[in-house]
């Protein structure tokens, strides 16, 4: 009798999922929904191959976790069978709370972070699975007495980041994101309950952090990708505004629920958990795409203009700057757009978007990566004398507006 299910993954080859609780969770409708949520939102507008999903990513992170457990056990680290299964459940479900188009609409449709929703889903599943997820939830929340297990799920060197860099690099074709995950996993160890990297793995970690920084500006925050995502946010904001004023917008029923109940908060999801999770679990990319497609011919000029632009890749222009844009420059853009033919009335007042994006490839203020030196001394990554890692914040200001 077979002990596991095999998935053929383009990044790692054959992935094994043990029959039992793990496989039953994969089969659950809450998890299957991740097949309908793109990992990289609208990045396929720039990199056409970036159509992989949160489902792919979760299975990939599970695969890396299984490899890491085997490596740590081979080094004499005590990980029981119960702990092994629990940390695998935690990484499998770490992104189950993501909404449509992943991070893009996270604070637009509802005001709840996806990690909080992931925890609520895990608590609901724990009830359905008769308490089998209790240890996984403790690990996910960092409450378990072995901190390294939580660090494998969420830290600056977790299985989540290791998979998404590998996977996103593969599907976008951006080779700068490729990391030596095999070597990194082999260099992991545990010292005094904390996850660490052996000294000989320093350069692999530097490559990992450099790859992450390059992927952010070349893929995740590419200016055309950001322009498309800002347009989608603007579409949903305009739809919510119109519905609040009594307009009848055609939309899938599950999307309409969140457009009409526009101020759902963390408190709402905790007090009406089962009801709201059930509705949220039916919401995915297809609902948003269907609505955008339908709204191309809406009578509201701003909504139809935005929807046609996004559906047909007529995207806004986006400018980056290391300094805030001068007010007179922004006003000159607004004036030109207001006077331009073929644009909605007052487009310059409604459709010019300002903001900023920040990124740090490595933080020295929280959960530093620890290096276990051959001498037995432990050093944070930022204190290594020959390290090229720069723990600093990078900020870019943007101005996004319709092309004239």
VOGU-3710 file (C-alpha; in Angstrom, 3 decimals, decimal comma):
1> xxxxxxxxxx> 0,000/0,000/0,000  1,405/3,395/-1,026  2,399/5,729/1,800  2,405/8,988/-0,124  1,055/10,929/-3,074  3,494/12,165/-5,728  3,223/15,556/-7,442  5,435/16,351/-10,421  6,788/19,844/-9,775  8,684/21,741/-12,513
11> xxxxxxxxxx> 11,106/23,259/-9,982  12,034/20,277/-7,786  10,830/17,255/-9,716  8,785/14,730/-7,740  7,295/16,028/-4,485  5,979/13,534/-1,936  2,991/14,288/0,309  2,349/11,599/2,939  -1,148/10,143/3,101  -2,949/11,051/6,291
21> xxxxxxxxxx> -3,478/14,522/7,740  -1,125/16,306/5,325  -2,719/14,840/2,205  -6,237/15,373/3,593  -5,387/19,048/4,125  -4,174/19,336/0,519  -7,502/17,836/-0,596  -9,578/20,248/1,516  -11,546/22,937/-0,407  -9,841/25,682/1,636
31> xxxxxxxxxx> -6,461/24,542/0,291  -7,641/23,686/-3,232  -8,757/27,317/-3,531  -5,058/28,255/-3,690  -4,999/26,788/-7,210  -7,055/29,821/-8,230  -4,810/32,478/-6,670  -1,717/33,561/-8,585  1,480/33,688/-6,584  2,695/36,858/-8,315
41> xxxxxxxxxx> -0,574/38,686/-8,907  -0,250/40,651/-12,193  3,456/40,011/-12,787  2,540/37,996/-15,891  1,838/41,349/-17,574  5,627/41,758/-17,679  6,862/38,155/-17,376  4,279/36,052/-19,279  5,315/32,787/-17,624  4,557/34,004/-14,092
51> xxxxxxxxxx> 1,215/32,208/-13,863  2,079/29,853/-11,010  -0,181/29,764/-7,980  -0,136/29,750/-4,188  -0,922/26,026/-4,466  2,381/25,432/-6,272  4,251/27,521/-3,703  2,756/25,787/-0,666  3,689/22,342/-1,996  7,197/23,584/-2,819
61> xxxxxxxxxx> 7,685/24,994/0,675  6,466/21,676/2,108  9,028/19,821/-0,023  11,875/22,010/1,268  10,663/21,569/4,825  10,776/17,780/4,466  14,354/18,006/3,153  15,348/20,283/6,037  13,879/17,978/8,679  15,851/15,070/7,211
71> xxxxxxxxxx> 19,053/17,159/7,248  18,630/18,292/10,852  17,805/14,791/12,038  20,944/13,482/10,323  22,919/15,992/12,441  21,424/14,608/15,630  18,762/17,278/16,160  15,820/15,832/18,090  12,639/16,219/16,042  9,848/13,815/16,949
81> xxxxxxxxxx> 7,420/12,410/14,384  4,679/14,618/15,882  6,860/17,733/15,592  7,862/16,789/12,057  4,263/16,508/10,907  3,244/19,672/12,763  5,941/21,876/11,211  5,051/20,456/7,794  1,392/21,344/8,371  2,398/24,851/9,462
91> xxxxxxxxxx> 4,389/25,513/6,280  1,753/23,902/4,065  -0,930/26,237/5,429  1,163/29,373/5,983  -0,392/31,179/2,993  -3,910/29,734/3,115  -5,268/33,145/4,141  -4,243/34,921/0,942  -7,000/36,628/-1,000  -7,362/37,238/-4,760
101> xxxxxxxxxx> -4,152/38,297/-6,518  -2,196/37,656/-3,316  -0,761/40,841/-1,754  -2,287/43,307/-4,246  -5,796/43,511/-2,799  -4,868/42,562/0,763  -5,949/45,882/2,283  -8,512/46,867/-0,338  -11,331/44,313/-0,117  -10,879/43,690/3,613
111> xxxxxxxxxx> -8,669/45,215/6,308  -7,181/41,966/7,619  -3,621/40,702/7,057  -3,314/37,353/5,297  -1,297/35,830/8,162  -4,155/36,521/10,567  -6,569/34,881/8,133  -4,211/31,912/7,776  -4,364/31,421/11,540  -8,166/31,620/11,524
121> xxxxxxxxxx> -8,323/29,029/8,744  -5,941/26,775/10,696  -8,079/27,074/13,826  -11,194/26,207/11,831  -9,445/23,222/10,233  -8,191/22,127/13,643  -11,802/21,775/14,746  -12,676/19,791/11,615  -9,620/17,535/12,098  -10,373/16,883/15,789
131> xxxxxxxxxx> -7,410/18,789/17,205  -4,740/17,351/14,892  -3,462/20,844/14,021  -2,971/22,056/17,602  0,816/21,620/17,627  1,118/23,137/14,121  -0,769/26,217/15,350  1,568/26,561/18,343  4,575/26,402/16,009  2,984/28,854/13,539
141> xxxxxxxxxx> 2,421/31,347/16,379  5,935/30,870/17,802  4,611/29,479/21,093  6,289/26,081/20,967  9,310/25,463/23,210  11,590/24,650/20,255  12,035/28,058/18,519  13,874/26,623/15,510  10,669/24,971/14,291  8,901/28,352/14,109
151> xxxxxxxxxx> 11,984/29,842/12,429  11,730/27,229/9,669  8,218/28,523/8,970  8,783/32,264/9,425  12,143/34,028/9,673  14,679/35,697/7,394  15,763/32,228/6,279  12,553/30,203/6,178  11,198/27,648/3,729  8,643/30,179/2,491
161> xxxxxxxxxx> 11,299/32,582/1,195  13,506/29,800/-0,070  10,731/28,395/-2,242  9,325/31,645/-3,571  12,749/32,861/-4,714  13,377/29,573/-6,498  9,884/29,332/-7,943  9,437/32,964/-8,944  12,848/32,966/-10,612  11,935/29,816/-12,554
171> xxxxxxxxxx> 8,556/31,047/-13,807  9,669/34,597/-14,617  12,933/33,477/-16,222  14,862/35,978/-14,079  18,050/34,082/-13,313  19,211/36,600/-10,691  16,774/34,982/-8,264  18,305/31,508/-8,470  19,674/30,369/-5,112  21,641/27,338/-4,005
181> xxxxxxxxxx> 18,858/25,959/-1,825  20,416/22,481/-1,625  23,584/23,861/-0,033  21,726/26,269/2,251  19,605/23,424/3,643  22,708/21,271/4,146  24,345/24,121/6,098  21,427/24,570/8,536  21,829/23,447/12,126  20,354/24,060/15,581
191> xxxxxxxxxx> 22,267/25,506/18,538  20,638/26,053/21,930  17,214/25,667/20,346  17,765/28,320/17,652  18,099/27,826/13,896  21,584/28,682/12,643  23,847/28,401/9,628  27,215/26,709/9,817  30,156/29,009/9,108  30,953/27,359/5,767
201> xxxxxxxxxx> 27,490/28,372/4,509  28,071/32,134/4,810  28,569/32,799/1,115  25,464/30,821/0,168  23,470/33,012/2,561  24,945/36,164/1,044  23,893/34,932/-2,393  20,415/34,198/-1,036  20,029/37,730/0,374  21,405/39,353/-2,781
211> xxxxxxxxxx> 18,998/37,329/-4,923  16,092/38,482/-2,782  17,048/42,161/-3,160  17,427/41,847/-6,933  14,108/40,011/-7,299  12,270/42,754/-5,440  13,246/45,552/-7,796  13,420/43,446/-10,953  10,214/41,442/-10,435  8,053/42,157/-7,378
221> xxxxxxxxxx> 8,342/45,963/-7,612  8,952/46,260/-11,354  7,374/49,570/-12,332  5,022/48,071/-14,934  3,885/45,366/-12,521  3,278/48,016/-9,871  1,314/50,151/-12,337  -0,982/47,228/-13,160  -1,498/46,425/-9,465  -2,295/50,061/-8,647
231> xxxxxxxxxx> -4,875/50,070/-11,439  -6,515/46,956/-9,992  -6,632/48,548/-6,546  -8,134/51,696/-8,069  -10,777/49,598/-9,842  -11,872/47,923/-6,600  -11,887/51,222/-4,708  -14,036/52,831/-7,406  -16,418/49,856/-7,423  -16,845/50,064/-3,627
241> xxxxxxxxxx> -17,484/53,793/-3,888  -20,131/53,372/-6,591  -21,918/50,591/-4,713  -21,944/52,698/-1,534  -23,768/55,385/-3,557  -26,445/52,942/-4,707  -25,109/51,996/-8,143  -25,920/48,460/-9,293  -22,668/46,911/-10,467  -22,707/43,427/-12,027
251> xxxxxxxxxx> -20,292/41,192/-10,103  -19,980/37,591/-8,874  -22,014/37,223/-5,675  -19,019/36,472/-3,464  -17,182/39,581/-4,684  -20,337/41,667/-4,278  -20,470/40,592/-0,624  -17,070/42,176/0,065  -17,775/45,247/-2,067  -20,991/45,916/-0,144
261> xxxxxxxxxx> -19,499/45,098/3,268  -16,591/47,421/2,680  -15,321/47,889/6,233  -14,876/44,286/7,412  -12,152/44,222/10,053  -10,147/41,781/12,113  -12,792/42,022/14,843  -15,518/41,012/12,366  -13,554/37,945/11,278  -13,028/36,886/14,886
271> xxxxxxxxxx> -16,634/37,402/15,987  -18,195/35,884/12,838  -15,318/33,555/11,957  -17,157/30,609/10,411  -19,517/32,730/8,318  -16,850/35,087/6,967  -14,263/32,361/6,331  -16,811/30,400/4,348  -17,530/33,410/2,134  -13,873/34,389/1,861
281> xxxxxxxxxx> -12,902/30,813/0,922  -15,038/31,147/-2,228  -13,303/34,343/-3,354  -10,406/34,039/-5,795  -8,778/35,556/-8,897  -11,571/34,402/-11,211  -14,149/36,578/-9,436  -11,999/39,678/-9,810  -11,138/38,932/-13,438  -14,809/38,368/-14,327
291> xxxxxxxxxx> -15,804/41,662/-12,744  -13,046/43,643/-14,479  -14,049/42,106/-17,793  -17,699/43,053/-17,199  -16,965/46,597/-16,041  -15,217/47,579/-19,275  -18,554/48,874/-20,578  -19,846/50,363/-17,337  -21,543/53,733/-17,499  -19,132/55,203/-14,966
301> xxxxxxxxxx> -16,313/56,670/-17,103  -13,545/56,168/-14,538  -14,439/52,532/-13,825  -14,787/51,607/-17,482  -11,558/53,411/-18,401  -9,621/51,580/-15,701  -11,201/48,203/-16,487  -10,536/48,482/-20,237  -6,977/49,538/-19,559  -6,242/46,608/-17,250
311> xxxxxxxxxx> -8,083/43,995/-19,311  -6,302/44,999/-22,521  -2,933/45,907/-20,976  -3,239/49,629/-21,615  -1,390/50,368/-18,432  -0,641/53,624/-16,656  2,786/55,189/-16,755  4,785/54,916/-13,550  7,786/56,986/-12,530  10,151/56,081/-9,693
321> xxxxxxxxxx> 12,177/58,587/-7,716  14,462/58,382/-4,699  12,974/61,661/-3,477  9,313/62,698/-3,079  7,937/64,255/-6,255  7,712/68,042/-6,241  4,159/69,321/-5,779  4,331/71,600/-8,815  5,448/68,655/-10,991  2,528/66,515/-9,782
331> xxxxxxxxxx> 0,119/69,388/-10,403  1,465/69,848/-13,919  0,767/66,149/-14,615  -2,771/66,484/-13,241  -3,398/69,553/-15,416  -2,162/67,844/-18,600  -4,331/64,794/-17,947  -7,412/66,904/-17,174  -6,959/68,686/-20,506  -6,112/65,582/-22,561
341> xxxxxxxxxx> -8,778/64,360/-25,003  -10,113/60,828/-24,717  -9,766/60,583/-20,945  -12,607/60,577/-18,380  -13,680/63,970/-16,977  -11,417/65,101/-14,111  -9,122/62,125/-14,732  -6,199/64,144/-13,430  -7,955/64,591/-10,101  -9,141/60,975/-9,841
351> xxxxxxxxxx> -6,504/58,808/-11,502  -3,125/60,217/-10,504  -1,649/57,988/-7,797  1,236/58,855/-5,478  2,962/56,604/-2,972  6,166/54,879/-1,988  7,577/51,350/-1,818  10,209/50,160/0,607  12,330/47,039/0,649  15,127/45,622/2,716
361> xxxxxxxxxx> 16,892/42,444/1,711  18,062/41,932/5,274  17,068/43,363/8,647  19,464/43,674/11,571  16,671/44,632/13,964  14,594/41,439/14,123  15,251/37,712/13,768  18,791/38,083/12,479  20,328/35,106/10,717  22,774/33,546/13,165
371> xxxxxxxxxx> 26,072/31,999/12,069  27,573/29,188/14,150  31,331/29,615/13,830  33,738/26,675/13,922  34,962/27,959/17,278  31,468/27,500/18,710  30,846/31,252/18,873  27,556/32,573/17,467  27,550/35,771/15,379  24,647/37,610/13,739
381> xxxxxxxxxx> 25,057/37,948/9,984  25,413/41,736/10,206  28,503/41,467/12,440  30,608/39,321/10,134  33,671/41,379/9,214  33,814/40,275/5,561  30,071/40,162/4,922  28,742/42,086/1,918  25,219/42,120/3,346  23,904/45,644/3,900
391> xxxxxxxxxx> 21,062/45,789/6,460  19,462/48,966/5,162  16,065/50,078/3,942  15,598/51,065/0,298  12,767/53,485/-0,488  11,424/54,581/-3,859  8,624/57,087/-4,407  6,271/56,571/-7,311  3,910/58,631/-9,417  1,426/56,658/-11,513
401> xxxx> -0,961/58,180/-14,055  -2,701/57,510/-17,399  -0,510/57,791/-20,445  -1,267/60,851/-22,541
//
